Amino acid sequence: MTKSIRKYIKIRPETHKDYKDIVSLVLRSFKEGTPYSDGTDVVALIEEIRDSRYYIPELSFVAELENKTVGHFMFSHFSLSSTKEGGYQNGAKTEIVMLAPVASC
């Protein structure tokens, strides 16, 4: 009988102590898992989000398996344009919460 790995994965909010492990995870995940990115652009995106008003610290998470970081995902605010040309009608902005980026090994 196989055990479900989901029972053993712990998901918790990220902390400053996790940043180094998150960078390593993202670089490894994208370098090994995609033909289109080495992950440096994703690391830059994560850092840009963290340094912006769009960052929601309570919605940035790490996944751990046997005390090792095996996943990272974050939700952040994102503004949508109300016109297809990319402008805002009557100055009104629509803001959503978006899941991106996501990385796992």
C-alpha positions as CSV (number, residue, x, y, z in Angstrom):
1,M,0.0,0.0,0.0
2,T,1.4,3.4,-1.0
3,K,1.3,6.3,1.5
4,S,-0.1,9.6,0.4
5,I,2.6,12.2,0.4
6,R,0.1,14.9,1.1
7,K,-0.1,13.7,4.7
8,Y,3.5,14.6,5.2
9,I,3.7,18.0,3.5
10,K,3.4,21.0,5.8
11,I,2.3,24.3,4.3
12,R,3.1,27.4,6.3
13,P,3.6,31.1,5.8
14,E,7.1,32.1,4.5
15,T,9.5,33.9,6.8
16,H,12.6,35.9,6.1
17,K,14.6,32.8,7.2
18,D,13.1,31.0,4.2
19,Y,14.2,33.4,1.5
20,K,17.5,31.6,0.7
21,D,15.8,28.2,0.5
22,I,13.1,29.7,-1.7
23,V,15.7,31.1,-4.2
24,S,17.4,27.7,-4.4
25,L,14.1,25.9,-4.9
26,V,12.9,28.3,-7.6
27,L,16.2,28.1,-9.5
28,R,16.3,24.3,-9.3
29,S,12.6,23.9,-10.1
30,F,12.8,26.1,-13.3
31,K,16.2,24.9,-14.4
32,E,15.3,21.3,-14.2
33,G,11.6,21.5,-15.0
34,T,11.2,23.9,-17.9
35,P,12.9,24.5,-21.2
36,Y,12.1,28.2,-21.2
37,S,13.5,29.6,-17.9
38,D,16.5,29.1,-15.6
39,G,14.4,30.6,-12.8
40,T,16.3,33.9,-12.4
41,D,13.4,35.9,-13.9
42,V,11.1,34.2,-11.4
43,V,13.3,35.0,-8.4
44,A,13.4,38.6,-9.7
45,L,9.6,38.6,-9.8
46,I,9.3,37.2,-6.3
47,E,11.6,39.9,-5.0
48,E,9.8,42.7,-7.0
49,I,6.5,41.6,-5.5
50,R,7.9,41.5,-2.0
51,D,9.2,45.0,-2.4
52,S,5.9,46.4,-3.7
53,R,2.6,47.4,-2.4
54,Y,1.2,44.3,-4.1
55,Y,2.8,42.0,-1.6
56,I,0.5,40.2,0.9
57,P,2.8,38.6,3.5
58,E,0.1,36.5,5.0
59,L,-0.5,34.8,1.6
60,S,3.1,33.8,0.7
61,F,3.7,30.1,1.6
62,V,6.3,27.4,1.7
63,A,5.7,23.7,1.5
64,E,8.0,21.5,3.6
65,L,8.6,17.7,3.5
66,E,10.8,16.2,6.1
67,N,11.9,19.7,7.1
68,K,13.1,20.6,3.6
69,T,11.5,23.3,1.5
70,V,9.9,21.6,-1.5
71,G,7.4,24.2,-2.7
72,H,6.7,28.0,-2.7
73,F,3.7,29.9,-3.8
74,M,2.4,33.4,-3.2
75,F,-0.7,35.4,-3.8
76,S,-0.4,39.1,-4.5
77,H,-2.6,42.0,-5.5
78,F,-2.8,42.7,-9.2
79,S,-4.4,45.7,-11.0
80,L,-6.6,45.0,-14.0
81,S,-7.3,47.5,-16.7
82,S,-10.9,48.2,-17.4
83,T,-10.5,48.9,-21.1
84,K,-8.9,46.5,-23.7
85,E,-6.4,49.3,-24.6
86,G,-5.1,49.0,-21.0
87,G,-6.5,52.2,-19.6
88,Y,-8.9,52.9,-16.8
89,Q,-12.4,54.0,-17.5
90,N,-13.4,57.0,-15.3
91,G,-10.2,56.5,-13.3
92,A,-11.6,53.2,-11.8
93,K,-9.2,50.4,-11.2
94,T,-10.1,46.8,-10.6
95,E,-7.7,44.9,-8.3
96,I,-7.6,41.2,-7.9
97,V,-5.5,38.7,-6.0
98,M,-3.4,36.5,-8.2
99,L,-1.5,33.2,-7.6
100,A,1.9,33.5,-9.1
101,P,4.6,32.4,-9.1
102,V,4.5,28.7,-8.0
103,A,7.6,26.5,-7.8
104,S,8.1,22.9,-6.5
105,C,10.6,20.1,-6.7
